[in-house]
Amino acid sequence: MKKYAFNEITLMQYILAIHGMQIGIGVLQLPRLLAEKAGTDGWISLVIGWLVSIVVSLVIIRIMKYYPEGTILELLSHYFGRWAGKLGALVFCAYFFYFFFIVIVRTVLFLKLWILPQTPDATIMVLLLIPKCFIVLGGVRILGRYAELVFYMALWIPFFYLFPLSASHHWLHLFPVLKESWKTIFETSLTTVLSFLGFETAFFLYPFLQKKQSASKGMIVANILTMMVYLGVTLVCFVFFSPDEITRYNEPTLSVLKVTQLRFVERMEIVFLAFYLFILSTTAMPMMYFTIFCSNWLFGTKAFRGHFLVLAAVIVAYVVFFVPTFPQSDKSQKVFGNIALYLCFVLPFVLWFLLWMKTRSARRKLA
């Protein structure tokens, strides 16, 4: 019997779960980051980052085929010993916790700045964590269904961004193409590569997938969906704002909506951000689940509820004793980016090479 048969997910849930984890806080600030480093040529860096993320994603799927009925933790234990699995659980637990920490704290900061300026940080954090409890403790299948629900709920958003373009747009902002050097464009692609983080969860989602032969196809589709969202939002901001103006806004994706006015709603960016909390939750909740999954695997327990309460208490204590700010959050994102660069983009190639060498030597011994 399959170890994870009870929590199996469909191919669509697999695609949308990965896509949901990739679409997070990056959407709100990515156009500004690209404009600061590569000007309006930043969309080229975005395409390069997307291609790199697809290559790494396919390498991860290739790795998981060595042990299809287990996660990366079982794979490490099987091929490299029990302590390798424990070390992997510790590393991924810390990584997913850091990822969750950045997303949830940034969400609190956005809410504090745009919607609830007088509400204490701890109160906002508790209100965000309460609904997460019911979904995270439901397991991978519930997370997959939730990602699918949020995706269909958000299908109106791309059309909504046509309103700012009807008010003002200048396609000449995109020309001439390649104003910056290729060196600058490739350096900026490091920023865009990190925006596609979330595909590394395939290390853990793969054994839950019903049709594992479609894992590579699903990974490519998820990355294409993410690229379409990032590219669409980036181009809208680039043609709406001037190349110098866009760098003055921390979240140009929200600021561009200020020109949208309806008779029954005055500030549409506030309404959009309130709805966007659902999309942010599709990033935060899986990271929270995999943090608990890795901690349970590390200690050999199944106390999901207990580990959730500990994790929630740590996060709430942080916002109580250390009041978060945007500069602190930016520094945390930079540190996390450096860690993720090695863990998600270097480790898969190293691990793939080691597995290839190990299986090859094993075949020679049998021969």
N, C-alpha and C positions, 0 to 999 in steps of 0.2 A: 504493500500500500504506500502511496506517495505521502511523504511527511507533511506537505503543505496542501494536500488535496482539499481540505475543508475551506480554505481561503482562496481558492483559485479565482483568477480574474480573466475576463475575455480580452481579446486583442484590442477592441475599442477602448476598454477601461485602461489597459496597459498604455496605449498611445496617449490618452488624455491625462492619465496620471503623470506621466513623464512631462508632457507639455505643460501641465499645470504647475509642476515644480520648477520649470524653467522660466515661466512667466511670473514675475514677482515684482520686487521693488525696482528692478532694472528698467522696466517700462517707463517709470516716472522720471528717471534721471538720465537714461542712456543718451537721448539726443543732445543734451548739454555736454556730456562727457566726450562724445564724438566730435562735437563742434569745437570744443576747447583744444583737442589734440590734433585733429585732421581737417577742421573746417567742414565745409559741405561735402568733402570727399569721404567723410566718415562712413557713408553708406557702403563704400567699397570695402572698408575694413570690416564692416558687419558681414558682408558676404564671405570674406576670407575666414572670419571666425566661425561662421556657420559650416563651411567646408571642413575645417579642422575638427569641429565638434562631431560631425558625422563620422569621420575617420576613426576618432577615438571611441565613439559609441559602438561601431562595428567591431573594433578590437575587443571591447568589453564583452560583447555577445560571443565572440570567438572564444574568449577565455571561459565563459560560463558553460560552453558546450563540453568542456572537459569533465564537468560534474553537474549535469543538468537538473538533478533532483535536490540540489542543495544551494544555499547562498554562498557568497564568497568566503564566509567563515568556515562552512563545512568543506569547501574546496581547499582552503589553506590547511585545515587539519588533516585532510585525506592525503595530500601530496607532500606536505612539509612538516607534519607533526602537530601534536596537540597545542604546543606552546605558540606555534605560528598562528593558529586559529585564535588563541587568546590575545595575542598581540594585535592581530587584525581587528578583533572585537573592540579592543581598547582604542585603537587609532580611529576607527570609523565612528565609535561612540562619541569621542571628542569632536570629530569633524562635524557630525550631524547636529550635535548640541550647539556648536559654534554657529553653524548655518541657521539653525532655528533661532538662536539668540539674536543674531543680526536682523533677521526678518521681523521678529516680534517686537524688538525694541524700535526698529525703524517705523513699524506700523503705529506704535504708540506716539512717536514723534510727529508723524503725519497727522494723526487725529488731534494731537495737542495743538498743532500749528493751524490747521485748516478748519476744524469743526468744534473741538472742545477745549478751548484755551484755559478755562477756569477749573477744569476737572483734574484732580490729582492723578499722577502717573500710575500709582498703585491701583486706583479704582478702575482706570481704563484697562490695565493689564489683567485684573481679575475678571472683568467683563469679557475680555477676549478669550481667556482660558476656559471659562465655564462651558461654552458650547463645544470647544475642542475636546473636552473630556469624553463626551458621548460618542464622537466620531472616531477619535484616535483609538479608544479602547475596543472599537468594533472590529479592528483588524484591517488587513489589506483589501479585502473585498468591499468593505464599507467605504474605505478611502477611494477605491476605484469608482464606485458608484457615485460618490460625492463629486469627484472630479468630472465625471460625465455630466452630472446635473448642472454644475456650474458652467461648464463649457456651453451647453445649450442655452442657459440663461444669459450668457454674455454675447450671443451671436449678433445682437443689435449694436454693439459698441463700434465695430468698423464703420458702419453707416453713419453713426452719430458724429464721427470725425469729419464727415463731409460738410457739416454746417460751418465750421471755421473757415474752410476753403472757399465757401460761397461768399463769405464776408471779405476775405482778403487772401490773395496768394500771388506769388511772383516766381514763376518757374526759372527765371534767369538767375536766381540765387544758386542754382545747382551747376551753373556754367561759369567758366569752362571746366570740364571734367579734368581731373588730375592737376588741380592747381598746386597741390602739395606733392612732395617727392614720394616715390615708392617706399623709401625707408620710413618716412613718417606714417604712411598708411599701414605698413606691416607692424610697426611698433604699436599703433593704435589697435590693431587687431587683437592684441593681448587683452585689452579691455573688453572687446566684444566676445572673445572666447569665454571669459568668465561669466558673461551674461547668459550663456547657454548651460551653465551648471544645473544639474538635475538629472542628466542622463546617467550619472554614476550610480544612481539608485537601481539601475538595471542589475547591478551586482546582487541586489536583494529581491528585486521583482521577478527576475527570470524564473525561479522555481515555481512561482505562483501562476505563471502564464499557462493557460490551457493548451494553446497551439504554439509550442516552442519553435516549430519550424518557421513561424512567421515573425519571430522576435526581431530579426534584422530589418524586415520590411516595416514593422511597427516603429522601430527606432528612427528610421529615415523619415517616416511620415510625421512623427512627433517633432523632429528637428525642423522639418519644412514648415509646419504650423507655427512654430516659435519664430522662425525667421520671417515669415509673412507678417506676423504681428509687429515685431521689432522694426522691420523695414518700412511697413506702412506708417507707423507712428513717427519714425525718424523723418521720413520724407514729408509728412504733413507739417512737422515742426520746422523743417528746413525751408520749405516754400512759404510758410506763414511768417516766420521771423526772419529778420535780416541776419547775415552771418555773425555780426557783432552783437546784435540784440539778444540772440538766443542764449549766449553765455551769461547773461545777467539774471536768468531765471533758474532757480534750483530744480524746479520740477516743471519744465516747459510743457510736458504732456498735460498737466493740469491747467497751466496758465493759458494755453491756447484755447481752452474752452470758455474763457471769460467773455468772449465776444458772442457766445451763443445765448440768446435770450428767447424765452417763451413767455406767453401771457400768464401762465400759472406758476412759473418757476423763475426766480430772479437770478440765482447763482448756480448755474448748471455744474460747475466744477466741484461744488460741495456734494451735489447729488451723485455725481460720477464717483467721487472718492468713497462715499458711503457704500455704493454698490461694489466698488473695487475691493472692499474688504473681503468679499467672497473669493475673489481671485487670489488675493494675498494668502488667504487661508489654505488654498490648495498647494501652496509652497510650504507654509509653516507646519501644517498638521502632519504630512508625511515625514518631514524631518524630525518632528517630535516622536512619531511612532518608531522610526528607525533608531533613534537614540535609545529609546526604551528597549527595543528589540535587541540591540547590541549589548546593553547593560545586563539584560536578562541572560543572554548567551554567555557573557563574560563570567557571571556569578553562578551560572547553572540553575537559574530560578525561572519561574513563570509568573512573577508578581507584577503584572502590568499596571494594576491600579496603584500599588504602593510606589512603584518607580515614577509613575505619572505625578503623584502628589509631591514626591521629593523634587522632581524637576520643576513643577509649578512653584513650589515654595522658594527654590533658589532664584527663579526669575523675578518673582514678586519682591523678594528681599533685595535684589539688586536695584530695582527702580525706587525702593523705599530709601535705601541708605546711600545709593550713588545715583543722583538725579541725572538721567541721560541727556545728552545734547547732540546736536547734529555734527559738530566737529569730532566729538568722541566716536560717534557712529561711523563717520567717514574714515577715521583711523582704524577702527575695527574691521571695516570692509577691506581696506588695503592689506592689513595683516592676513585676513582670511583669503584674499585673492592670491597672495604668495603661497600660502599653504595649499590651496586648492590646485594651483598650477602644477605642483609636484605630485599631489595625491591623485588627481583626476586625469592629468595629461601625460605624466611621465610614468607613474606606477603601472598603468595597464600595459604599456609596451614592455617594461621590465618583466612583469609577471608573465606575459605571453611568451617571452623568450625563455624564461626559466621553465615554464611548463612544457614548451616544445623540446627543450634540451632533456628534461627529465623523462618524458614519454619516449623520446628517441633512444635514449640510453637503455630504457627498460625493454624496448623492442629488440635492441641488439643483444641483450642478455638472453632473451627468449630464443633468438635465432641461433 
